């Protein structure tokens, strides 16, 4: 199912007339943008392939949604293993504890989903 590509003359060069369909329904989230940056930097062949086959944004949306679900799951697991201090009596320690757990969860997500 290969499409024929039309070319146009620009001086001495033949340039392909490629037009990508815009299929983005919603803006990319944090993890989708991180995945795009990783692919651009570390796997340009896969990145180009995804762009040319118009699969980049669906791929990035899927990574973003999966990462958010995984973050929720990891936070629940980490809170079960490391219970948080009482929020009413020690708010700053509670915030510090939750930020620490979120950083741990995001490191796992980075390894599992973003840089994979």
N, C-alpha and C positions, 0 to 999 in steps of 0.2 A: 504494500500500500504506500508506495513512494510517490510523493507529489512532484510534479515537474516544476522547476524553479525558473521563473522568468528573469532575464538579466537586462540591464540598461547600460548604455555606453556613457561613460563619464571620462572624457578625454581619451587617454590610452587604455583605460581600465573598463572591464565589465564588472558591474556591481550587482549582486543578487537583490531582487526585489522581495524582501522578506518583511512580512507584516505580522506582528504578534497580536493575538486577541487579548484584550484586558479582561481577566476573569477574576480579579480580586474583589470579593464581596465586602470584606472588612479589613481594616488595617492590621498589619502584622504586630504581634505582641513581642515582648522582650525575647522570648526563647526562639521565635521564628527569625528575628533579626540577628540574634547570635549565631544561629545555624547558617544563615545566608553569609554572614561575614566569615565564618569558618570555612564554608565551601569555596568562597571566592579566594581566600588566602591559601588554603591547604589542598583543595581538590578542584582546580579550575576546569579540568576535563569534565567531571561530573556536573559541575555548575553550568558549564556551557551546554552540555547535553540537556539538562533540565530546562534551561532557558529556551533552547531551540525546539524542544518537544512540547513546550508550554506546560510543563509539569512542575516548574519551580514553585509557584505560589501555592498550589495544592499541597506540595510536599512540605513547605514551610508552615502552612496552616496546620497540617497534621502534626508536625513536630511540636508546634506551640501548644496545641490542645493536649497532646499526650504529656508534655512536660508539666502543664498545669495540673492535670489529674495525678501525675506521679508526685508532684510537690505536696498536694493534699494528703496523699497516702503516706508519704515519708514523714510528714509533720505529725500525723496521728501516731505512727509507729515510734517516732523519736520521743513524743510526749508520753507515751506509755512506758518507755524505758527510762526516761529522765523527766520525772514529774516537775512541773513548774512551781516556783514559790507562790505563796498566796498573793494574789493581785491587789487585794484591798489593803493589806498591811505593808507590802513592800513592792510598790509599782515599778520602780527603776530596776530592781533585780528581776522582776517578772519580764519586763521589756528586754533586758539584756539576755536573759535565758532564751526567750523566743527568737530573738535575732540570731543568737548562736545556733540554735537548732535549724533555723531557716538557711543560714549559711552552709551548714553541713548538708542539708537536703539539696541545695543548689549545686554544691560540688558534685554530688552523686549524679544529678541530672546532667551536669556538664559532661561528665565522663560517659554516661550511658546513652544520652540522646544527641547532644549537640556535637561533640567531637568524635562521633562514631561513624 
